[in-house]
Amino acid sequence: MLVRFKSGKVTFEVVAHEGAAMKFRDGKISLHEALVSEEIYANYGKRERASSEQLRTAFETENVQNCLEKILRQGEVQLSVAERKAKVDKKRAEIITFFNKYYVDPRSKVPIPATRFENGLTQIKARIDPDIPAERQAQDLYSKLSVIIPMRKMTVDGILQVPHRHMGAVGGIVSQYLQVSREQYTADGCVMEVQAVPGEYDRVLQELARVTQGDFNFEVVGVQPGMASDVTAPLKKESKSKKGKK
């Protein structure tokens, strides 16, 4: 596979093993291991080698190793079909993750499953560019995707109740995943008004359950009647003690 580096009117080309350029950039293999040969071409198709003058003008050195390293690190990689597909698939996954993390169902206010976004992208025949940031592409795709998947960009607002005995363990999770807008300590524990990023909602509940053995309660604010079982998380029987006044 070719790696091209353009400087002025000259396009320098080197030949690397398939997939080796990215491995070299990630520090997984050496320069020697990445290259098929250590020749630098001004036109590989004609097997025309770059001259010392061309190298000196473009790289300010005639040291071939230094020139090769810069070309391999900064040049444009001519991807194989398989490599391009892998990059597109990775970018598609990043876009799905972005939607899943920042958008919720406007009716229930809970995160939308990633599989719905995956199916939605297929349905609208989304064209994914592997070289454009996922957030930018997600914003461009929103208008088409929101027609078939009602969504709203927002946080999940909730009330978290934790007994005193678990506050030490829960503190780290709260600071990592949640924003606390208000908290009140009662005789039974702490009641917090919190916001979570939609895509981390399930992770928050899992982490809270892990450190408290299910001894907590998380209720999503503004849930419509009949949907509470989907979005509340009383993982053990709730205490009969009254909550503190707000």
Number of C-alpha atoms within 10 A of each C-alpha: 18 22 20 23 21 15 13 9 7 15 17 25 28 25 20 22 13 18 15 20 31 15 15 19 16 10 10 13 14 14 20 14 15 22 21 15 12 15 17 22 20 21 16 18 8 8 11 13 16 18 13 13 12 18 20 14 13 19 16 11 15 16 12 16 14 11 19 20 16 13 22 26 18 14 20 15 20 15 16 13 8 11 13 14 13 13 16 17 15 15 20 22 15 16 24 23 19 18 26 23 22 20 22 25 17 14 13 18 23 23 26 23 16 17 11 14 22 17 12 19 20 11 12 13 10 14 12 19 15 17 9 10 12 22 15 10 18 19 13 11 17 13 10 15 19 13 11 14 15 13 21 17 16 19 23 23 23 22 18 20 23 20 19 14 12 17 15 10 13 20 11 11 15 20 10 9 17 21 16 17 10 11 15 14 17 15 11 17 19 18 22 20 20 22 22 21 21 25 23 18 19 14 12 20 18 13 16 24 19 13 16 18 13 17 21 24 23 23 18 21 18 13 17 10 8 7 11 15 10 11 19 17 18 16 16 13 10 11 12 7 10 9 16 13 8 8
